[in-house]
Amino acid sequence: MARAQVELTATKLRSNHALAPLVGKGALAVVGAYYSLDTGKVEVLAGAPS
C-alpha cells in the first residue's frame, strides 16, 4: 500500500501545472522511493533520472 501511494504521489507531482514544464525539460526529476525502517534501505520506485 505504501509503495502504491508513492507511485500515485509521484505521478501527481510530475503532472502538476507548476512542475510539469520543468520535468519535461529535464530540469527537475520527481523520484518516487520507499525507505524501509527495518533494513535502512531505499528502494527507488519510479522516476530515477537515467
C-alpha positions in Angstrom: 0.0 0.0 0.0 2.8 2.4 0.9 4.6 1.8 -2.4 1.3 2.4 -4.4 0.9 5.7 -2.6 4.4 6.7 -3.5 3.7 6.0 -7.2 0.5 7.9 -7.1 2.0 10.9 -5.4 5.0 11.0 -7.8 2.7 10.8 -10.8 0.6 13.7 -9.4 3.7 15.8 -8.8 5.0 15.2 -12.3 1.7 16.4 -13.8 1.4 19.4 -11.5 1.0 22.6 -13.6 4.0 24.3 -12.0 6.3 21.3 -12.1 5.4 19.6 -15.4 7.3 22.1 -17.6 10.5 21.6 -15.5 10.1 17.8 -15.6 9.5 18.0 -19.4 12.7 20.0 -19.9 14.7 17.7 -17.7 15.4 20.4 -15.2 13.6 18.6 -12.4 13.2 14.9 -11.6 10.4 13.6 -9.3 11.7 10.3 -7.9 9.4 8.0 -6.0 11.2 6.0 -3.4 10.4 3.8 -0.4 12.6 3.8 2.7 12.4 0.7 4.9 12.8 1.4 8.6 13.6 -2.3 9.1 16.5 -2.5 6.7 17.6 1.1 6.3 17.5 0.6 2.5 15.9 3.0 -0.1 14.1 1.4 -3.0 13.7 3.7 -6.0 10.3 3.0 -7.4 9.9 5.4 -10.3 11.3 8.5 -12.0 15.1 8.0 -11.4 17.0 10.0 -14.0 18.9 7.9 -16.5 
